[in-house]
């Protein structure tokens, strides 16, 4: 039987977000959590720190869960909230970051590829948060291909709107080092070149500068900090002090569900064309060294917050711009595919939710992060496709009022053709978690992620599930594709 849907609950960008933000704002401004300490701090506006890495899958969460190896990041696991079913709406650097800070799907904010000129600086989350009374700090990677699209200092200035400090890794001076070494940093006071010494590693520089800005911030204002790190992105260069680190020597490879899938007959043609992998697992030693680099940076920021008495009432969000393929379905490395949307997402906020470990299984998206930040800060994102996660973070709810999260990659870049997809939430079904995907070629996929988390059995041709596939197709097209006039992009 087909489900009758209420459009007001299905398209939050048009109908629901304003009300949810207002309700969440009331909670953010006044309500504490029973049993937490320091209630006076809990009642004030929180500091907000957003930290995101580059190209990480949540399947390697064990890398940042070890307190001996990653003491700062492991606190997110041991003392924070993990959103186990978080995804990015577009698995690519620039769209992923644009979606994160605008709260909008790529086809709505205009950023569907690695073209930073499509990003509208008027959408800067920093503008909204600064107008709410915050001192704002940015450090690291903003969008990709900056040096090609923003070639002069003047052309970068619009991107710095709303930021009191904007320390941008701007121009690469050596392609083989990416943005880890030999780069130019854009700041509001000028530009500075960093070379190849250990002290020049971009993560070290960014963390030190962000920490310095925190220590020198006006004590009368709450802080909003975004630290955006390259770690995880090729060529995968950890800080030199962690290269060959003994704590990573015993780390093996990953060969979990879906790795080097032996039977892909039920998959679309582009997956069937992939050869079997020769490697028995995806190597993780270098990733371990990189996550130790990230941990070093996070500790720097936390120390700066603590030195100013800010850490207790800081809402900290730790995530990645997009996911990454580690050999699932024979796809070794890369993104842009519907299997690469899962991302890590953790939250810590001792003043409001205490320090007890919690895992949330509601399906959430990176487009929820901007509405969440604004709800906590006292601003709004009226055109958001995402929803505030504050009701879940504060323990008032365990699900949001929507049936799905939406994902897309509208261009066609080998190996995959363009696609769009929905993943259902607890509101749609408490016993099943469906993911339904359509490709521009006409191919389709349907998986039940509870009984088949590795997506090994495509149910799209199974007669038992035809009604379900038809229902999800109707939901996708009636609530996103037709109303938003979604169009396929280029074929590369």
N, C-alpha and C positions, 0 to 999 in steps of 0.2 A: 504494500500500500504506500502510495506517495504521501509524504508529509506536507501539510499546509504550513507555509512559513509566513512569519510576520516581518515585513521588510524593515520595520523600525528597529528590530533587534538584529537584523542581519547586516545592515550597512551602518556601522557606528559612525563613520565619517559624516554622514548626513543627519543622523537622527539622535544618537545616544550620547556622544562624547561630552557635549556641553553639560548635560545633567550629571554624568558620572564625575566629571572633573570638579564640578561645584560640590558634589557630595564628598568626594575624596578630599577636597581642600578643607572642608569643615573638619574632617578627621585629622588631617595633617596639622592643622593649626591648634587643636585643643585637646586631643584625647591621647592619653598614655596607655600603656599596657599594664594591667595589674601584675605586681610582683617585680617590676623593674625598679632600679634605683635612680637617684637623681631626678625626681619628677620636675624640678624647676627647669632643667635643661630640656627635658622632653617636651615642654610646652612652648619652647621658643622655636623659631624657624631653624631647620636643620642646615648644616653644611651638606653639600651634595658633591660627591666625587664619582665621576664616570671613567672607568679604565677599560680600554679595549685593546685586544691583541689582533693579530692579522693571520687569517687562514688556520683556524684551529677547530678540530672536531671534539665534541664532548665525550667521545668514546675513549679518549686518553686522559680522562679526569684523574686517573691514578697518578699522573705525573705531578699534579699540583696538590695532591692530598697527603703527601708525606711531610710531616711536621719537621723532620730532621733535614730534609732536602729543601723544602719551600716553607719556611716558618710563617711568612706573611700570608701567602695564598692559602695555606692549609686552614687558616682561621675562617676563611669563607666557607670551607667545607665543614669544619667542626663546630663553628659558632654562628653560622649564617643560614640563609635560606637558599636552597638550590632549586631552580626551576628545571626539572628533569626533561620537560618536553618543550624546550624553547627552540625556535627556528628563526632564520633570517629570511625576509621576504624576497630578497634577490641575492643569490650566492655569488657575489662579485664585489670587489673592493669599493669602488666609488658608489655604486647604487646602495650597497650595504650600509655605508656610512651616511649617505644622504637619507636613507629610510630611517635610520636610527635617530638622527637629530631632527627630522621633520615630522616623524610619526605618520608618514604617508607611504603608500605603495609607490614603486617607481613610475608607473604609468600616470600617476597623479602629480608627483613632484617633478616629473620630466627627466629624471636621471635613471635610465635603464641600461646604460653601458658605462665604460670607463672614460666618459667624456665630461670633465668637470665644468665645462662652460654651460652645461645644461642646468647646473645647480644655481638656484636663486638665493643670493646672500640675504635677501629679506626674510628668508625662512630660518636664519640662524636661531637656534634655540637660545643662544647666549643673549640675544636681544630681549627675548621675553623674560628670561630669568634676571637679567640685569635691571630691567624695568620694575621687577618685583623687589628690588632692593639689594641684590647680591653683588659682591665683588667677583669678577669672572676671570678665569685663568685657563688658557689652552696651551698645550705643548705636544708636538709630535707631527704625525701624518694627518693631514686634513682630508684631501682627496688625492687621487693618483694622477700622474702625468701633468703635474703642476707646471713644470718648467716649459712645457710646450704650449700650454693654454694661457698661462699668466707669466709673461716673459719679463715684465718690468715691475719695479716696486709699486708703482702707482696702480697697476692692474690688480695687485693682491689686496690693496686696502679695503675694498668692499667686503672681502671675506672676513676681515678682522672686525667687522661691525659687531658691537655688543660685547667685545672682549676687552677687559682692562689690560690683559697681557695676552699676546698672540705670538707664540714662538713656533713658527712653522718650518718643518723640514722642506725646503723650497726647491733647490736645484741640485741635481746630481752632477758631480764633476767627474765621475768614473762609473761607467755602466756596469762593470763587473762587480762592483762593491755595492750596487743598489744604493740604498739610503743609509747604510750602516756607517760608512766612512766616506771621506772626500765629498762633502755636501755643503751647501750654503743654507744657513738658517736665516729666515726673515723674521724680524721682530719690529715692534713699533718704533724703536729707536735707531734701527739700522739693520744691516746684514753682517753676518760673520761666517767666515769659512772655517770648517773643521776638517782635519787631515786624517792620517792613518794611525795615530798613536792610540794606545789603549784608552786614554782619557777622552778620545774623540768619538767613541762609539755612540751612536745617536740615542740609544736608550739611556745610557749614563748621562749624557748631556741634558736630555729632556727631563729626566727625573730630578736632576740637581737643580735645574732652572725652575721647575714647577715647585719643588720644595722651598726654594728661596722666595718665590712669589708668595707662597702660603705664609712663611714666617714674617714677611713684610707687609702682609695684607692689613687693612684697617680692622682693628678689633671690634669696631662698632657694627660691622656688616658680616652677614653669613657669606660663606664661600660657595661658588660653583666652579668646579675644576673638571676639565676633560683632559685626560692623558691618553694619547693615542699612539700606540707602539707598533713598530714594524715587525717585531719578533714573531716568527712563524712564516713570514714571507721569504721567498727565494731571494738571495742565495743562502739564507738561513745561517747568519753569522752571530753566534752568541758573544757576549763580552769576553775579552781575552782571558780574564781570570777564571772563567768557567769552561774554557776549552779543555777537553780531556779531564774534567773534574772527576775525582774518584767516586763521588756519590752517584755518578751516572754510568760508571763502567759496567755495573751489573744489570742495567736496564736492557731488557730484550726487545723483541718486536711485537707488533700487534697483528693477530690473525683471527679476529673475532667473527661474529655472524656476518655472512655475506662475503668474506674475504675470498677472492679467487673463485667465485661461484662456478661450480663445475657444470651445472645444467642451466643454461640461459635460453632454452627454447621458448619459454613463455614471455621473454622480454622483447622490447621493440627491436627493430632491425639494427639500430645503431649500437645497441648493447651486444647483440649476437655477433656483430662484426669484430668485437674486441678479442684479441688472442688471450689464451690463458697465461697467467703470470708465472715467471720462472722462480721468483723469490718466494720463500716459504712464509714470510711475514713482512710487515712494514716496519722498517728500522726506526727506533725511537731514541737512540742515544743522543743524537744531535738535538732532537726536540727537548730532551731532558735538560741539556745545557742551555737551551733557549729559555725554558721555563724558569730556570734558576736566575737567568738574567731578568726576566719579568719580575720575579719575586724580589730581587734586589731593588728594583725600581719602586715597587709597591711599598716595600718597607721604608724607603726614603720618604715617600709621601706620608705614610702613616706616622713616622717619627716627627715630621714637621707639624702635622695636625695635633699630635699629642703635646708637642712643646708649646703650642698656643692654647692648650686646653679645649681643643675643638673635636677631638677624635670620638668622644663618647656620643655626641649628638651629630654624627656624620652619617648620612645615608650613602653607603658605598655600593656601587654597581660594578661588577667584574664580568666582562663578556668578550666576544670576538666579533669582528665585522662580518664574517661569513664562515661557513664550515669548510671542510676539506675532505677529499677522497683518499682513503688509505688502502685501496685494493678491493673495496667492496664492488661486487659484480665485475671484477677484473679491471676496474678503473683505478689506476695507480697515480695518485697525485691529481691536482686540478680541482675545479669547481664548476660553476655554470650549469650543473646538472641537478635534477630534482632530488637526488639522493644526498646532495651536499648542503642542504639547508639547515640541518640541526646545528646549533651553536651552544657553547657553554653560557650559562647565565646564573650568577650568584648575587645575593644581596646581603649586606650587613648594616644594621642600624641598632646598636645596643640600647640607646635611649628609648626607643619606641618598642622594640620587639625582643629585647634581651639578647642573650648569647647562647640560647639553646638551639642545637642543630634541628633543622626542619627541611623536609623535602616536599615540594609541591608538584603535583602531576598534571595540573591544568595545562592545556595547550596554549602557549603564549608566543609572541612574536617580537622581533626587534622594533617594530613600529609601535609597540607599547611603551618603549622606554621614554620617549619624549613626553607623552602625556603623564607618565608616572613622575618624572622629574618636575614638570610644571605643577602637578597637583600638590607635590610636597613643598614647592617653592612659593606657590601662591599666584601662579599665572595660568594660562590656558593655551591649548593648541586646538582652536575651533574647527580646523579642517582636517583633523587627524583621522586616519583609518584605524589607528590603534586605540587602545583603551588603557586607562590608568590601572596599574597593578597594586596600588596602595591598599585596596580592600583585602587582597590576598596577603600582601606583606604584613599587614596589621592583624591578620587572623580573623577578620570579620566575615570573610567568604572563602570558599575553596574553589570557586569557579566564577567566570565572568558571563555576562549576559549576551553571549553570541554563540553561533553554531560552528564557526570555522575560523581558521586563519588562512590567508591567501598568500601564494608564492608565485613567482614568475621569472622567466628569462626569455624575453621576447625576440632577441636576435638569434640567429643560428650560427654557432661557432663550433667547429668540429671538436669532439666527436658527436655532440648532440644537436638535434634541430631545436628550434624554439619550442617553449612549453609554458603552460600555466597549470596551477594545481591548488587544491584545497586540502587542509587537514582538519578533521572534525574535532570538536571539543566535548566535554562532559555534558554540555547542554544538548548536543545532538544525540549522544548515546553514552551511558555510563558503563556499558559492558564492551563496547567496541571503540577503536580509534582508527577511523578510515583515512587513507590518503588516496586521493583520486587525481590523476594527471592526464592532460591532453597535450599532444604534440601537434605542431603545425602540419606534420605529415599525415595526421589522422589516427596515428597509433594512440592507444590509451593504456593506462595501468590502474589497478585497484588492489590495495593491500589492507589487511586488518593488522594494525601495528601492535595489537595486544597478543594475538595468537602467533603472529609472524613478524617480530620486530626487525629481523634481518631483511625483510622484503624479498623473500625467496620464492614465493608463490603468487604469481600475478593472477588474480581472480576474474579478470575482465571477460574471459571467454567461458567462465563456469556458469551454466544456466541457473544455478542456485542463487547467484549473486547479480543477475541481470537487473532485477528491480532496484537493487541498491545502487548499482552503477548509474542507472537512468535517473534515480533520485538525486544523486550527487552532481551529475551533469546539469540537471535542471537548476540546482542550487547555485552552482558556479556561474552559469550563464545568466540566470535571472537576477542575481545579486551583484555581479562584478562585470562580467564580460560585456553584456549588452548595455547596462546602465552607464558604464564608464567608457564605452566605445573603445575597448582595448584592441589594438592592432598589432600584427606581427611586425618586427623590425627587419633589419638587413640580413641577408644570407652571406656569410663570409667564406 
